[in-house]
Amino acid sequence: MATPSSSAEKKLGEILVESGHLTLAQLEEALAVQAREGEIRRRLGQILVSRGHCTMAQVQVALAKQRALRAARPRAVF
């Protein structure tokens, strides 16, 4: 089971589960598929869409949210 990340480090699957577009069981299934694929590993969003768990639009919105969270992350200043 995935451990929660800080808000600036949320993974795609976490965002989709939190938004109600994906169940934890569906996420775990897709992650298992991804792990079994080895070197030809597809991106998680591709697997979720191909299995009908999410729409491409839902994945794109979640990715945009993920990028926004990363952009808002405080950076170290040296």
HELIX and SHEET records of a PDB file:
HELIX    1   1 SER A    7  GLU A    9  5                                   3    
HELIX    2   2 LEU A   12  GLU A   18  1                                   7    
HELIX    3   3 LEU A   24  ARG A   36  1                                  13    
HELIX    4   4 GLY A   38  ILE A   40  5                                   3    
HELIX    5   5 LEU A   44  SER A   50  1                                   7    
HELIX    6   6 MET A   56  ALA A   72  1                                  17    
END                                                                             
